[in-house]
Amino acid sequence: MRYSYYDIHTHLNFSAFEADREEVFALAREVGVGVINVGTQKDTSRSAVEFAEKHEGAWAVVGLHPIHTSASYHDEQELGDGGKAFTSRGETFDYDYYRKLALHPKVVAIGECGLDYYRSMEHEAWNMEQKKQREIFALQIELAKEVRKPLMLHIRNGSSISAYRDAYDILKDKGVLGNLHFFAGTIEEAKPFLDLGFSFSFTGVITFARSYDEVIRYLPLESIMSETDAPYVAPVPYRGKRNEPSYVVEVVRKIAEIRGEDAEKVREQFVKNTRSFFGLV
Ligand SMILES: [Zn+2]
């Protein structure tokens, strides 16, 4: 099947889709959206692979999200069970477990991994937490190199520290490629990653927040891809609702509008970018 769009970072594997996962995916298929489900820890990584195995038009990314490295994080939409919030067990990176998953032909990247200074700033043991995030990030970079797949990066700045700068320092000489998911940095923070050949993806937040416009206009079209990060941040006109992969159409439309470019040209280029970045066939 030819895809008209790709949602390169989404979470149909999360509990938010427990009741209607198949229907939501079927609707994405109808619209022509190829879907990349992203894992955040062991269970969601495994379920992303299982879903990809069973469905044409679905791929998986496996890895450990930086906020899952501490034991305090919980999000009902991600791991909730019958409405009960789930508290992260504070995973260490089980290299062999993720390696086995990563070798699956439908696994197209390692992640989401990286540095999250926004949430970890809440921790008192900030230095320890930061050290742990860096160590676990380094292991996932090693895995990406070993299996020759790119990284799906989650990088989030703290109020006074640039996680992008730290991530760049870690990545610059590693010889791996990566996509900066939900890019929220400045042009200055984007530049060094562009030089490394990295790509950038944007979510529905760009349909209602204007702080992304400048960087969206600055980046070459060849370096951009589209995502929803569903179930979070639904685009206009679905704001406040649970997000889903078929809404990626609105993200692509908005990027074209912000850049003042032809929507069809932008859509086609994103399809090309995605196929070549993740090696989709
Ligand atoms: Zn995500």
Boltz pocket constraint, residues with backbone or C-beta under 6 A from the ligand:
constraints:
  - pocket:
      binder: B
      contacts: [[A, 9], [A, 10], [A, 11], [A, 38], [A, 112], [A, 229]]
      max_distance: 6.0
